[in-house]
Every structure is written in C-alpha cells, then in structure tokens.
Amino acid sequence: MKLKISIYTRLVFWITLLICLLFGAVLFVIQIREARILRDETEARALLQARYMADANLQNLSRQDWQAVQKYVDGHIAGDLIYIVVYDRAGQPAVWNTLVRSHDELASGSLLGDAMTPEETASETKTLVLGGETLRVLEVEAPSFAQAAGRWGSVKIGLSLEPMYARLREIQKVLLLIGVGGFLLGIAGAAFLARRITRPLHRLVDGTVRIANGDFSQAIVNTSRDEVGDLARSFSEMTAQLLQARQRMEEANRCLVQHEKLASIGRMAATIAHEIRNPLTSVKLNIQKVAEEESFAETVKAHLGLSLEGIDQIERFIKELLNFTRVQELLLERWPVGQIVEESLKMIRGTLDQKKIAVEKACAADLPPVLADADKLRQVFLNVLRNAHEALDAGGKITIGCDTVAEGGRTMVRVRIADNGPGIKDKDRPNIFEPFYTTKPSGFGLGLANARKIVEQHNGTIGVGKKRGRGSAFVILIPAEEAK
C-alpha cells in the first residue's frame, strides 16, 4: 500500500529542509571565518610577543648575561604562554623556563636557519602532553638582531592554543543555538506558509466533494490574487453553471412529468367523456322527466333534485377535465390588464356581495397593454378570486394590485390578488398548482392547475407571493406588449 503524504506535510518538510540547508550553509561559513580570524589573531599576538622579547633581551644577549635573561624568562611565564627558550648566537639553547627542563625536546633546536634577516620569523604548531593533559601549542621564534653585529640570538615562545579552541567552541555553541532557533523558526514559518497555501486547496477539495454529493449551493470564496484564487473563482463559476444546468434539467424533467400527466389525463378524460358523458345525459333527462310528474310526493322530488345536482357536479368535473387536457389556440389581442380584471370582478361580484366581502383594486394608470386571450385570462382571475372567496369568512377583504416589473430583461405586467383569510399552509404550497391536488372537501383540484396552464401559454408565470400577516397572495406575471 502506497503511503499517502498530504501537500501540507510535503510543503512543511521541503520548506523546513531548505531553511535548514540555508541556515547550515550560512553558519558553516561564519564558523570558518571566525576560526580563521581567531587563528590570525593568535598568530599575530604570538609573533608580537616573540619579537618584543627578542628586542627586550638584545642587550643582555650581546653581553651574554644569561642570569639576567633567565630572570626575564621566569618573570614573563603567565597565562597561555607556556614556555620560553632563548638561543645563543650559535643557535644553541641557553636559557629556558622550568617546564622545558623536564621536556628536552622543546629546546632541542632552533626554528630559524643560519642566514636570516631581522624581519624573518618561524612558526610551528605541535601537540604536547604536559602534566597528563594534551595541549595544542603554537611555537613562534624571532631573532634578536643588531644591525652592525648581526644576530645575537633568538627567542622561541610556546603559546597554548587551547584558549583559542575554547573560544571557538563557545562560538560554535552560539551558532548551534542560532541554528536550532532558525530550525524552529523555519518549522513555524513553513507550517504557516503551507497552511496559507493549502487552506484554499482544502476548500477546493471540500467543494469537489460537495459537488460529487450533489450540493451546488455554496460557492468557494477566495480573495487572493494568485493562481489559487483564479482556480477558486473558476471553480465557483463552474459550480454556478452546474447549478444552473441542474435547475434547467429539473425544470425540463418537471415539464416532462407534467406533459406525461397531461397525456395520461387526456387519455383518461377521453375515456370518461366517451363512457360516462352520453349515458349521464340520458340519466339526467330521464330524471328531469320523472321529476315533472305531479303524482310524486315532495320528498321524492327533493331526492330527485339532489340527484340532478350530483349529475351537474359530475358534468362540471368532466368539463373542467376536458378544458384542462384540451390544447386550445389562443386568440391574442391587445388588452389592458385592468379591463380584464374588472370584467372578472363583475362576473363574481354577486357571489362576493353575498358574503359581504370587500374588494380594493388599485391599478397603475400607465400600464402597458398585453397580447392575451381575454377569455382565458378572465378564467385565470376568476379561479383565483373563487379560491379567495371560498377561503374568506363573511366580512373578509380582497386586495387587487396591478403594476409593472422588470424580469429577465423584459417588462412584465404584474397582477397581485391577496386576501386576509387563513392562508396556505407551508406543506401545501409546493403542490397547489398540481392537477387533482385540493384541500377543499368539494373541489376537483383543477382550477389552479388550469390557471397555470393558461398563464404559461401566455409566456407568463403564476405563483404564491409573500404576504405580511394573515391570508395568501397570488402573483400573476404577463409579458407586456413590446413597443414597436
């Protein structure tokens, strides 16, 4: 099984490694430079001390006053100056300190040659074991030179390099601490930078997962002005396009289902009309003839009247069903919407007055006309007004408003019919325009379905609008006639 390593982990690893390599290279160069500086300083100090001692003992060497030279040597052994050896004119050791007496190899020979100049010096690094301790020593020898008489001798000193190495180790410790701090800082910076880079990528991954699960509702917001931001914006645009495509597909599926329903209803309606309508007409005529007989009692006539009412109700259902399924051509003419609304009100005014329902109508004066079949639109308004009448109690109120709105780049004439009745329940809202869906005990569920069919034939829409307080509101949009 191949190990999965996240982009965040990779970024943290590689950025940290790069920072560590950079810090390591810088610290390595600093260490080399500091070591060279310490070495140069130590050599310069040792050379300066050797020259100073050689010049200071020139007079004693010229007189061969070895006692004075010995006193000088014993008085200047201190600190990291381990030993001093003074050579005579022939290059033989003449004076040395106590340490050299137990280590003859330190005074065995001069580092200088026979032919030399006053500025000539010699140096050598060696490792000694003194007092059970291993020391690294820098030997420097300088001549004691007089211009007229030549060389009178030379002075060799042994300078311990351990203080220099101790200081170098301290510098290494400081550099190591700096390196550890840089390493920790690199990890923190790498984690921060990796998070900044991978967070938008995680949002993109989450977005792809949501899309794979069918959720197109949330867009990915990224304000960065880089490639990740461009990718996020492109992804959001793709999501929006997929959402629109799905909505169009759902709408197409809905229309397909609706057409299938209409086709099924049409076949059923044709069967009903053929199998029921003609026999029902005969039954109705026969009942009417029987009801005309004077010999029947009033109770029998009342029952016959109820039978006729039932037959009338069945005929109305068949008529509505046939009207819903029949594809009728529209007789389009230029009509003011306000006039069609007013004619619809006149047709139902008597029914509204019986329940003392008040009607308030407010239509804008400059409404553009619409190309419409007035009879069909009148049927739409009547269906909505009948629903409002049936929902209202006595003394209720219906409000009608007409104005224009812009939708989809077109001017639409809007008719809003609202009432202050009990309203429509939320669970019923998605289905009120479906065929045969009704909440009324005596309804067929075809009124609003037929109204939607007519409005859609006019390239308009009908829906349930928002209303404050009690009641319901239906909003009907019809395209206004385009000015030529």
N, C-alpha and C positions, 0 to 999 in steps of 0.2 A: 504493500500500500504506500503510495507516494505521499510524503509529508506535505501538508498544506501550510504555507507560510504567507501571512497577510502582507499587504502592501505597507501597512503601518510598521510592522516588525522589520521589514526589509529597509524601509527608509531610516528608521532609528538605527539599525545596525550599520548601514553604509555611511550615513552622515557621521555617526559616532566614530567609526573607523577612520574616516577622512580627517576629522578633527584631531584624533589621537595621533595619526601619522604626521599631521601638520605641526602639532604641539611637540611631538617627539623630535622631528627634524630641527625645529627652532631651538629646543632645549639642548639637543646634541651639539649644535653649532655654538650655542652660548657656553656650554661646558668646555668645549675645545678651546674657545677663545679665552675663557677665564683661566684655564690651565696654562695656556701659553703666556698670558700676562703674568701669572704668579711665577712661572719659571723664569721669565725675563727679569722680573723684579728681584728674585732671589739671586740670580747670577750677577746682576748689576751690583747688588748690595755686597755679595761676597768679593767681587773684583775690587770694589771701592775699599772694603776693609783691608784686603791684601796689599793694595797699593799704599794705603795710609800707613800700615805697619812697616812696610818696606822703607818708606821715606822717613818715618819716625826713628828707625834704628840705623839709618845710614851712617851717622857719626860714630855710634858705638861699634858698628861693623868695621868702619875704617880703622878704629883704634883696636879692634879685636877685644873689646871689653865684654867678654861673654857673661860676666857676672851681672852687668847692667842689663844685658839683653835677656838673661834668664829672669831677672826681676820684672822686666816689662812683660814677658810672656806670661808669667804666673799671675800678673795683675790684670790681664785682659781676657782670661778664660771666663766666659759667662754666657748664659742663655743658650742659644743654639750653636755658639762657637765651641766646638768640641775639643779641637786640638790645634796647636801652632808649632810648626817646625821651621827653624831658622838654619839655612845652609850657609857655609862659608864660601870664600871666593872660588874654591876648587869644586864646589858642588857637593860637599860632604856635610851631613847633618852635624850641627854644632850645639844647638840649643833646642829643647822641646819641653813640653809640659809633662806632668806626671803620667797621664794616660798613655802617652806614646812609649814610655819606658816599658810598659807591660805588653806593648804591641809593636815590636820592632819593624814589622812590615810597613807601618805608616811612615817611618822616617828613612826607609831603605834607599830611596833615590829621589833626585830632583826631577820635576816635570819639564824643566827648561833645558834647552840644549846649550852647547858651549858658545856658539855665535848667536848673539841676540841684540836687540835694540832696547832702549829704555821703555818703550811702549809695549813691548812684547810680553804677553802673559800666557799661561797654560791652565787648563781646567780639565777635570775628570770626575765622573760620577762612579761611585763604588758602593757596595753593600758590605757593612761590617757587623760583626756580632760583638757587642760591648756590654758587659755585665749581664749576660744571658738574654739580651734584647737585640733584635735585628734592626739596624738603622741604615737608612739610605743617606749617604754623605756626598756633598759636593766639595771637591778639592780644587782650590784656586791658588796658583803660585805667581808672585810678582817679583821682579828683580829690584835690588837696592843698588841704584846706579848713580855714579858720579861722572860728569861729562869728561873730566880730564883723566881720571884714573880708571874708568870703565866700571865693570861690575864688582862690587864689594861683597856681594852675597845675594840671597833671596829669602823670601818669606812665603811659606805654604800654610794655608789655613784649611781646616776641615769644618765645613758648615753643615749641620744636620738639616736634611730636607723633610723631616717628619712634621714640623710645624706647617710647612707649605702644603703637605699632603693632608694634614688635619683640616686646614682651612679649605682645601679643595673638596674634602668630604662634606664640610658644612655647606659649601656652595651646592654640592650635589644633592644634599638633603633639601635645601631650599628649592632647588629646581624640581626635585621629586614632588614636593608639596604643591608646587605650581602645576606640575603635570597632573597630579591627582585632582586638583581643583579644576584644571582645564578639562579633564576627563568627565568629571561630574557635571560641569557646566555644559560640556558637549552633549552628554546624555539628555540633560534637561532641554537644551536648545533643539536637539534632534527630535525629542518627543513633542515639543511644542510645534516645530515646523511640520513634522509628519502629521500631527493632528490637524493643523491648518490645511494641509493638502488633502488628507484622506476624508475629512468630515464631509465636504461636498460629494466626494465619491460614494461615501456611505449613504448619503441622501439619494444619490442616483440609483444605487443598488436597491434601497428600500422602495424607490419609485417603480423600478422594474418589477419588483416582487408584487407590489400592489396592482400594477397593470396586468401581470400574469394571473392574478386572482380576480381580475375584472373590475378593479376600483380605479376609475379615472377622475375622481372628484378633486384630489389635492394636487396642486401644481408645485413644482420644486422651485423654491425662491433662492436665488444666489445672486448677490450684487457684485461679486468680484469681477474685475475687468481682465480676466485671463482666459486661457483655453478651457479651464474647468467651468468658468462662468458661461462661456459660449456654449459648452456642451450642455450645461443645465438649462439654459434658455432654449436651446434646440430641443431638448428633451421635453420641456414644458409645452412648446409649440406642438410637438408630436403627440403629446398626451391630449392636448385640446382637440387636435384633428381626429384622434382616435375616438374621443368622447363624442364629437360631432358625428363621426361615421356611425358609432353605435346608436346614437339617438336617431339618425336617419334610418338605420336598419330596423330599430324598434318601431319607428313610425311606419316604415314600409310593412313590417310584419303585422302591425295593428291594422293597417289598411287592408292587408291581405286577409286577415282573420275576419275583418268587418265585411269584406266582399264575399267571403265564404259564407258568413252568416246570412248576408242578404240573399245569396244564391239559394241557400237552404230554405230561408223564409219564403223566397219567391216560389220555390217548388211546392212548399207546404201550402202557401196561400192559393196557388193554382188548384191544388187538390181540394182544399177546403171550399173554394168557390164553386168547383165543379160538383163536389159530393154533397155539400150542405146547402148552398145558397138556393138552388132551384127547389129542392124538397121543402126547404124552410119557407119559401114564398107560398107554396101550396098550403102548408100548415097554417100560415098566418091568414091567408084568405078564407080558409075553412073556419078558423076560429072566429074571424070577423062576422061571417055569415051566421054562425051559431049564436053569437052574442046579440045579433039583431032580433032573435026570436023573443016575443013578448011573454011566452009561457014560462021562461026560466025565472027562478027567484033571483032576488038582488044579490044574494050571497054567491050564487053560481056565476052571475055576471061579473062580480068582483074578482072571482078566481080567474075567469076568462080574461079580464083586463090585466091581471098580473102576468098571465101567460103571454099576452101581446107585448107587455113591457119587456119581458125576458127575451122575446124574439127580436124586438127593436134593439136591445142591447147587443145581441149576437150579430145583428146586421151592422151595427156601428163598428163592432170589433173587426168584422170582415172587411168593411170599407176602409178602416184605418190601416189594416194589414195590407190590403191591396195598394193603397196610396203609398205606403212605406216601401213596398217592394217594386212598384212600377217606376221605371225610369221615364220621367216626363221632361220634355223640352221646355226650356224657359222662354217666355215671351218678354224679352228685355226691352224696356223703355226707360226714358229719363224721368225719374220720380224724385220729389222731395221726400226725405225720410219722415219729416214731421207730419206730412199729409197722410202717409200710410199708417203712422202711429195713431193719428187722430181718428182715422176710419176704423181701426181696430178697437179703439176705445168706445166708439159709438155702438159697435156690434155687441159689446159686453156690458155697456153702461147699465142696462136694466137689471142684469144679474148682480152687479156691484151695488146698485142702489138698494136692492132687497136686503142686503146685509149692512147697509149704511157705511160702505167702505169709501173713504175719501181718496181722491186722486189728485196729486200735484204733478203738473207737467211743466217742464222748463226746457225749451229747445232754443239753441242759438239762432239768431236771425240770419246769419250769413252762411248757413250750412250749404255745402256744395251738393248738387243732385247726385243720385246713384243710378247706375244701369241695373234695373231689377225687374223681376216679375212681381208686380204689386200684389197679386192674389196670393202668391206663395209666401212673400214676406209678411203679409197680413196674417196668414196662418201661423207663422212663427210667433209673432207678437201675441196672437190670441192664445196660443198654447202656454206661453209664459204667464200671461195675465190670468188664465184659468187656474194655473197652479198657484199663483199668489192668492186668488180669490178663495180657493179651497183650503189654503193654509191659514188664512186670516179668520179671526173671530169677528163678531159684529162690532162695528166701530173702528175697524183697522184702517191702515193707511198704505197706499201705494204711491211711490215716487218714481217719475219717469224723467230722465235727463238725456238730452241729445247734444253732442258736440263733436269735434274732430280731434284726432290724434295722429301722430306720425309713427308708422311701424313698418320696418323692413324697407325704408326708403320710399314709402307710399303714404298718401293721405287716406286715412280711414275715418268713416263716419261711425261714431260710437253711440249706441243706444243702451242706456243703463236702466233696468227695471228692478226696483228694490221694494221690499215690504218690511213691516215690523212684526212679522209673525214669529213662530217658534224657531225658524231657521232650518238649515240642513245639517244633519249630524256628520261629523268628520268621516265616519266609516262609510257613509252613503255617497259622499262627494265624488269619488272616482268612478262610480257606476251609474250616476243618474242619467247619462246620455246613452246607456246601453239599451238595446231592444229588450222589452219584456221585464225590465227592472223597474219596480214600483214599490213605494212604501204606503200607498193608499189601498184600502181594502177593496175598492170598486174600480181601480184603474187597470189599464191594459199594459202600461209601460211602453207605449209607442209615441206619446205626444212629444217628449223632448228628443227622442231618437229621430223622429221625423223632422223636428225643428233643426237639429244639427245637420241632417242630410240636405235640407233646403239651403241653409246658410253656407255650407261647403260648396254647393252648386253655384253659389254667387261669389266663390273665392274668398269667403269671409270666415270668421270664427265665432263660436259661442262658448261661453264658459261661466263658471261661478266666480264672481268677483268678491273682493274683501269688503266687509261692512262693519262699521262700529255698532256695538250694541246688539239688540235682538234682530232677528229677521235674516233674510237672504237677499242676494243681489245677483242678477244675471246680466252679463255684458255681452252685447252683440256688436261685432265689427263688420262693416260692409265697405268695400273699396269705393272711394269717391270716383266719379267720372273724371278722367284726366282732361285737363283743358287743352284744346287744340289751337 
